[in-house]
Amino acid sequence: MSEKITELGLQKSSAKMLKKNSVLIALVGATIGKVGYLTFETTTNQNIAGLYPLNNKTLKTKFLYFATMGLYLKFSL
């Protein structure tokens, strides 16, 4: 089953649209600081931060992903 948010639902909620190749960081709960790499465009709620470089020529998203993986211990202190 495939579920999707409508454009109106996106506009009237706190959901955010995230680009393909964004780096995801969990902001709350037991998974705080965990990092993921998005391979498709999607939406998420306020519990996830999506990072994407302003200029993909100077900062590659894969590098950003691996760099943020080292932040987990800083969140869990």
N, C-alpha and C positions, 0 to 999 in steps of 0.2 A: 504494500500500500504506500502510495506517495502522497504526503501532505505538504501543502504549500500555504504561505501567508499571502493574502491579497494585498494589492497596492494600498487600498484603504486601511487595511489592518496594520500595515507597516507604518503608515502616516499617523495613525491614532494610537500607537503603542510606543513603548521604549525600545522596541526591537531595532537593531541596526543591520544594514546590508554590508556584508563583507566581501571583498574581492577575492577571486581565485588567487592562490599563492600567498594569502595573508598568514601571518604568524599569530596564533591564538595563545592567550595566557588566561588561565582560570584565576578569578579574583577573590573568590570566597569558598568557604567550606573545606572539606577534607582534601580537595584537589587543588587548593590555592597554590599558585606558582607553577603548576604543571603546564607544559607547553605543547602545542600541536601545530601542524602545518596543514593548511586548507588547500585541497586540490580542486575545489569547485566553488562557485559563488553561492553564498547562502546568507541567511539571517541568523542573528543570535540575540540574546537578552543582555541585560546589564551585568550579568555575572561573568561575562567573557570579554576580554579586551582583544581587539584585532589590530595588529600592527602591519603597516605596509609602507615601504619607503616612498618618499616624495619623488625621488629620482632613482629609478632602478638601474641606471648606469653607474652610479656612485656607491650604491648599497644594494647588494643582491639579497633577495628574500631568504634564500637558503642560508646565507651567512648570518642574517638576523636571527633565523630559527636556531642555529647552533649556538650563537652567542647568548641567547636568552635561556637556553637550557641550563646554563650555569647559575641562574638566578633562583632556582627552587629553594635552596637552603636559606637564602635571604628572606624569603616569604615565610618560611616555617619557624623562624626564630621567635 
